Each structure stands twice: as structure tokens, then as C-alpha cells.
Amino acid sequence: MKEVEAEIATPLDCGFIDAVRPDDVDIPRGMEIRHICAGGLWHIHVKYVVEKPEDLLTLKNTLDEIVRALQLIEAALRGKA
């Protein structure tokens, strides 16, 4: 059993944290997602206890979903959504 951590440092203002936080409700057991405001910018920290190989795919899918949400926010800010 290993604990895997990933951090995404965004160029977005911390005011956008609540845009993604509601999606953090039904996360897998052993996963923690924290939204951090550091220096006025939004950081997302994901920690997951990997017990079996399939858990790595779950982590990857979660990170992909977060990145897609961030891309939508950035596109909306540029008027391309």
C-alpha cells in the first residue's frame, strides 16, 4: 500500500475554487482532495492510498477530470466556452 500525491498549481485566482469543489463529494475511499489558496492562486492537492494496480487508473481519471474542469474555466474566461 502506497500513498500517492499530486499537486496542480493553476494560474487561476482563488475565487474559482468553488467552481470545482462540489465535484469532490463522491470521491473514492482513501482519496483526499484539498483546494489551497497560495499567493492568491488556486492549487489542488490530491492524495490517494493505492492498494491495488487499478487504483492508479482511478487516480489518473480523477486528475483528468480536474484538468478538464480547469480547461473549461480557462476557456470560459477567454470567451471560448
Residue pairs with C-beta under 8 A, 6 or more apart in sequence:
1 49
1 50
1 51
2 49
2 50
3 47
3 48
3 49
3 50
4 47
4 48
4 49
4 50
4 56
4 59
5 45
5 46
5 47
5 48
6 45
6 46
6 59
6 63
7 43
7 44
7 45
7 46
8 43
8 44
8 46
8 63
8 66
8 67
8 70
9 41
9 43
10 16
10 41
10 42
10 43
10 44
10 70
11 41
12 41
12 42
12 70
12 73
12 74
13 40
13 41
13 42
14 37
14 40
14 41
14 42
16 42
16 73
17 35
17 37
17 42
19 69
19 73
20 35
20 44
20 66
20 69
20 70
20 73
21 35
23 65
23 69
24 33
27 33
27 62
28 48
28 55
28 58
28 62
30 48
30 49
30 51
30 55
31 46
31 47
31 48
31 49
31 58
31 59
31 62
32 46
32 47
32 48
33 44
33 45
33 46
33 62
33 66
34 44
34 45
34 46
34 47
35 42
35 43
35 44
35 45
36 42
36 43
36 44
36 45
37 43
44 66
46 59
46 62
46 63
46 66
48 55
48 58
48 59
48 62
49 55
50 56
50 59
72 81
75 81
